[in-house]
Amino acid sequence: MHTEQLKKRLAQARVLVVGDVMLDRYWFGDVARISPEAPVPVAKINQIDQRAGGAANVARNIASLGGQAALLSVVGDDEAAGALDSLMRQDGVASHLLRDPEIATTVKLRVVARNQQLIRLDFEETPRREILDGVKETYRNLLSDYDVVILSDYGKGGLLHVSSMIDWAREAGKAVLIDPKGDDYEKYTGATLLTPNRAELKEVVGSWKNEAELTEKAQSLRRRLDMEALLLTRSEEGMSLFRDGQIDHQPTRAQEVYDVSGAGDTVIASMGLALAAGFDITEAMHLANTAAGVVVAKLGTAVCSFDELAAALAEL
């Protein structure tokens, strides 16, 4: 497809992202000595960076590719929430962050020296039910304005009403894509597409010895959950799309894998955006695989821009 035509189609596509958001903070520094107080390295911090993570990273991936994204989630009523909100606005995402004054916004703070993580500190709490009921109401109001829904589950409690959200979207004729978490997938029944990675799938169906066994397990899970498709992301082995009576496989596009964190966000964001733009599921998978190849060559939770995607597609 011609680049301008692709750009135009993606620009008209509208995706609603709902799920758990977090603020990824990075403190970069140098380590030159060990602390006299305890056997730990002393990091002298010289640079601080912050990025939107979780469902917010999915939304910014959509916006970066030139699509229209909205984000619905729960945050605390604190400085980190304000930071997330302004990051979303900077990226051109319509931000619907409901504030729960009784919790802290989820923050993951990483201290990095010479491209090595020294430690990660997590701050997180589960949102209250009243606020989550507010998410449900806002979701119902926003649904008609979007073509596709992405539910980004990071296991932080923001998707309490996931079953209802799937049902309402399907009633409205919208595709629902889910990035799953945990070992209970029954709550995702009826969604259009599930995008687990190998570790996530293994947690639910157990391990497999070969491709035939993997196929059998993936297909029986897909049928049990009444889903159109299951997209398994397999790092260096690329990705496999399981549908009724059909499997499509794409090898990885990455020349050099630098950092896979956030690659799953890019995959589901590109899949959702491509489906919203009217591409079929195999075309969407091709775009997602290409975008993921761009992102894993970058450090941290990164995004793929439309120009990077177009350049990578031109190389094929």
C-alpha positions in Angstrom: 0.0 0.0 0.0 1.1 3.5 -0.8 2.5 5.4 2.2 0.1 8.4 1.9 -2.8 6.1 1.6 -1.8 4.1 4.7 -1.2 7.4 6.6 -4.7 8.6 5.7 -6.4 5.4 6.8 -4.6 5.3 10.1 -5.4 8.9 10.8 -9.1 8.2 10.6 -9.0 5.2 12.9 -10.2 5.6 16.5 -9.2 3.3 19.3 -10.3 3.4 22.9 -7.7 2.0 25.4 -8.9 0.9 28.8 -6.7 -0.6 31.5 -4.0 -0.2 34.1 -1.7 2.8 33.6 1.6 3.5 35.3 4.4 6.0 35.2 7.8 4.6 34.3 10.5 6.7 35.9 14.1 6.3 35.0 17.0 7.6 37.1 20.2 7.4 35.1 23.6 7.7 36.8 27.1 6.4 37.2 28.5 4.0 39.7 32.1 4.5 40.7 32.1 3.1 44.2 30.5 0.8 46.8 28.7 2.4 49.8 30.6 2.4 53.1 27.2 1.8 54.8 26.3 -1.5 53.1 27.6 -3.7 50.3 25.7 -1.8 47.6 26.7 0.4 44.6 26.4 4.1 45.0 24.6 5.6 42.0 25.2 9.3 41.3 22.1 10.4 39.4 22.7 12.8 36.5 19.5 12.4 34.4 15.9 11.7 35.1 13.4 10.6 32.5 9.7 9.6 32.7 7.4 7.8 30.3 3.9 6.6 30.3 3.6 2.9 30.9 1.0 0.1 30.8 -2.2 1.0 29.0 -0.9 4.6 28.6 2.0 3.2 26.6 -0.5 1.4 24.3 -2.4 4.7 23.8 0.8 6.6 23.0 1.8 3.9 20.5 -1.5 4.5 18.6 -1.0 8.2 18.6 2.6 7.9 17.5 1.5 5.8 14.5 -0.9 8.6 13.6 -4.1 7.2 14.9 -6.7 8.7 17.2 -6.4 7.3 20.7 -8.3 7.7 24.0 -7.2 6.4 27.3 -9.5 5.5 30.2 -8.0 4.5 33.5 -7.8 5.2 37.3 -4.9 7.1 38.9 -4.3 8.5 42.3 -4.8 12.2 43.0 -1.1 13.0 43.1 1.9 14.4 41.3 2.4 11.2 39.3 -1.1 11.4 38.0 -0.5 15.0 36.8 2.7 13.9 35.1 0.8 11.0 33.3 -2.0 13.3 32.2 0.4 15.9 30.7 2.4 13.1 29.0 -0.8 11.9 27.4 -1.7 15.4 26.2 1.8 15.9 24.8 1.4 12.7 22.8 -2.1 13.8 21.5 -4.0 11.2 23.4 -7.6 12.0 24.7 -7.0 11.4 28.4 -9.8 10.2 30.7 -8.0 9.5 33.9 -10.4 9.2 36.9 -8.7 10.2 40.1 -9.0 8.1 43.3 -7.7 10.3 46.2 -7.3 7.2 48.4 -4.6 5.4 46.3 -1.3 6.3 44.8 -0.7 6.3 41.1 1.3 3.2 40.0 4.9 4.2 39.6 7.8 2.0 38.6 11.1 3.7 39.4 14.2 2.2 37.8 17.7 3.2 38.7 20.0 2.6 35.7 23.8 2.8 35.5 25.7 2.1 32.3 22.6 0.6 30.7 22.2 -1.8 33.6 19.2 -1.7 35.9 20.5 -1.6 39.5 17.0 -1.7 41.1 13.4 -1.2 40.4 11.0 0.3 43.0 7.3 -0.2 42.6 4.5 1.9 44.1 1.0 0.5 43.5 -2.4 0.1 45.1 -5.7 -1.3 44.0 -8.4 1.3 43.0 -11.7 1.3 45.0 -14.9 -0.2 43.6 -16.7 3.2 43.5 -14.1 4.6 41.2 -14.1 1.5 39.0 -17.9 1.8 38.7 -17.2 5.3 37.4 -14.8 3.8 34.8 -17.7 1.5 33.7 -20.1 4.5 33.2 -17.4 6.6 31.3 -16.7 3.5 29.1 -20.3 3.2 28.1 -20.4 6.9 27.2 -17.2 6.8 25.1 -17.8 3.5 23.3 -19.9 4.8 20.4 -17.1 7.3 19.4 -14.5 4.6 18.8 -14.0 1.8 16.2 -12.0 -0.7 18.3 -11.5 -1.3 22.0 -8.2 -2.4 23.6 -8.3 -3.7 27.1 -4.8 -3.6 28.6 -4.6 -5.8 31.7 -1.6 -5.4 33.9 -3.2 -7.0 36.9 -3.4 -3.8 38.9 -7.2 -4.0 39.4 -8.3 -1.4 36.9 -10.3 -3.9 34.8 -12.7 -5.2 37.4 -15.6 -4.9 34.9 -13.8 -6.6 32.0 -16.6 -9.0 31.1 -19.2 -6.3 30.9 -16.9 -4.1 28.8 -16.4 -7.0 26.3 -20.2 -7.6 26.1 -21.0 -4.0 25.5 -18.4 -3.6 22.9 -19.5 -6.7 21.0 -23.2 -5.5 21.2 -22.0 -2.3 19.6 -20.2 -4.2 16.9 -16.7 -3.2 18.0 -13.7 -5.5 18.0 -12.2 -6.0 21.4 -8.4 -6.8 21.8 -7.0 -7.9 25.1 -3.5 -8.0 26.5 -4.0 -10.6 29.2 -2.6 -11.0 32.7 -2.7 -13.8 35.3 -3.9 -17.4 35.0 -7.7 -16.8 34.7 -8.7 -16.1 31.1 -12.3 -17.0 31.5 -13.2 -13.4 32.2 -12.0 -12.5 28.7 -14.6 -14.8 27.0 -16.1 -13.4 23.9 -13.3 -10.9 23.0 -12.2 -10.7 19.4 -8.4 -11.2 19.9 -6.1 -12.1 22.8 -2.4 -11.3 22.6 -0.4 -13.3 25.2 3.4 -13.8 25.1 4.9 -17.2 25.6 5.2 -16.9 29.4 1.6 -15.7 29.7 0.2 -18.5 27.6 2.3 -21.1 29.5 0.8 -19.9 32.8 -2.7 -20.7 31.5 -2.3 -23.8 29.3 1.0 -25.3 30.7 4.1 -26.0 28.7 4.4 -27.6 25.3 7.0 -29.9 23.8 6.6 -29.0 20.1 4.7 -26.8 17.6 1.9 -29.4 17.2 1.2 -29.4 21.0 1.4 -25.6 21.1 -1.1 -25.4 18.3 -3.5 -27.8 19.9 -3.3 -25.9 23.3 -3.7 -22.5 21.7 -6.6 -23.5 19.5 -8.5 -25.2 22.3 -8.0 -22.1 24.5 -9.3 -19.9 21.7 -12.3 -22.1 21.1 -13.1 -22.3 24.8 -13.0 -18.5 25.2 -15.2 -18.1 22.0 -12.6 -15.8 20.3 -12.0 -15.1 16.7 -8.2 -15.2 17.1 -5.3 -15.6 19.4 -2.0 -13.9 18.6 1.0 -15.4 20.4 4.0 -13.1 20.5 7.2 -15.2 20.6 10.2 -12.8 20.9 12.9 -14.0 18.6 10.5 -16.5 17.0 8.2 -13.8 15.7 4.5 -14.2 16.1 1.8 -16.8 15.4 -1.9 -16.0 14.7 -4.3 -18.9 15.6 -7.8 -18.8 14.0 -10.4 -21.4 13.2 -8.7 -23.9 10.9 -5.8 -21.6 10.2 -2.4 -20.5 11.5 -0.4 -17.7 10.2 3.2 -17.3 11.3 5.5 -14.3 10.8 9.2 -14.4 11.7 10.7 -11.6 13.8 11.6 -8.4 12.0 14.1 -7.2 14.5 17.7 -7.0 13.3 19.1 -6.3 16.7 17.0 -6.9 19.9 18.0 -4.2 22.4 15.1 -4.2 24.8 11.8 -6.1 24.6 10.0 -4.1 27.4 6.9 -2.5 25.9 7.0 -4.5 22.7 3.7 -6.2 23.6 2.1 -2.7 24.0 3.3 -1.8 20.4 1.9 -5.1 19.0 -1.6 -4.7 20.5 -1.6 -0.9 19.7 -0.7 -1.6 16.0 -3.2 -4.5 15.7 -6.0 -2.4 17.2 -5.2 0.6 15.0 -4.9 -1.5 11.8 -8.3 -3.2 12.5 -9.9 0.2 13.3 -8.5 1.4 9.9 -10.3 -1.5 8.2 -7.4 -3.9 7.5 -8.0 -7.6 7.9 -6.4 -9.5 10.7 -3.5 -10.8 8.7 -2.6 -7.4 7.3 -2.9 -6.0 10.9 -0.5 -8.7 12.1 2.0 -7.8 9.4 1.9 -4.1 10.5 2.1 -5.1 14.2 5.1 -7.3 13.5 6.9 -4.6 11.6 6.2 -2.0 14.3 7.4 -4.3 17.0 10.7 -4.9 15.1 11.3 -1.1 15.3 10.6 -0.9 19.0 12.7 -3.7 20.3 15.8 -2.0 18.9 15.2 0.9 21.3 15.8 1.2 25.1 12.9 1.2 27.5 9.2 1.6 26.8 9.5 3.1 23.4 7.1 3.8 20.5 7.2 3.4 16.8 6.4 6.5 14.7 4.5 6.4 11.5 7.6 7.4 9.5 9.6 4.5 11.1 6.8 2.1 10.3 6.7 3.3 6.7 10.4 3.0 6.3 10.4 -0.5 7.8 7.6 -1.6 5.5 9.5 -0.2 2.5 12.4 -2.4 3.3 10.3 -5.6 3.0 
